[in-house]
Amino acid sequence: MKKILTTIICAAALFIGSSMIHAQNEGGRNWQDRMKAEKIAFLTDAMDLTPAEAEKFWPVYNRSESERREAFRQAMEAYRALEAGIKAGKDDKEIATLMDRYIKAQKAGDDIDEKYVAEYRKILSNKKIAKLFIGEENFRRLQIHKLNKNDNSKNDKK
């Protein structure tokens, strides 16, 4: 019963959210919105969240995802600066500074999970947190598989 209720709540939230988003940006970020909705449904099911857990968990998870996106953006910015520095023939000292910036940005991204595990433990059991990490990896692999499948079907038609 709890699983059905959780599924209904998530489906309703996704439907309302996706309808509002679609109205705001006719197709501009459609694939990102669909991906986010799929991920929410996938993780909710994988973690077997109760409605009460989901209500507390998703705002924290969304904050962690926002921090991950920002950390990734900063790491890519540092990577591009490092690459540009190499191409521009910067000296070893300047390259070291750019490389340190890149490594620091990478580490900041890695530290996010550690930071949020402490917050997740206030809401969920360790088993459900472990299911989150496993679910995220399984979702990532599923998306890669779908992407490869679509690429192969496009190549077959050529």
Number of C-alpha atoms within 10 A of each C-alpha: 7 12 14 11 12 22 19 13 15 20 15 12 13 19 13 12 14 17 11 11 16 15 10 11 10 9 12 11 12 14 10 11 17 13 12 14 18 14 17 16 16 17 19 24 17 18 19 18 19 17 19 11 14 19 15 14 18 13 11 15 15 11 12 17 14 12 15 18 13 15 20 17 14 19 21 15 15 21 19 14 17 22 14 14 17 15 9 9 10 14 10 11 9 14 18 13 12 22 18 14 19 21 14 15 21 18 13 18 19 14 12 15 16 10 11 14 16 10 14 19 13 11 18 18 11 13 10 18 16 14 18 19 15 15 20 16 12 15 17 13 12 12 14 12 12 12 12 12 12 12 11 11 11 10 9 8 6 5
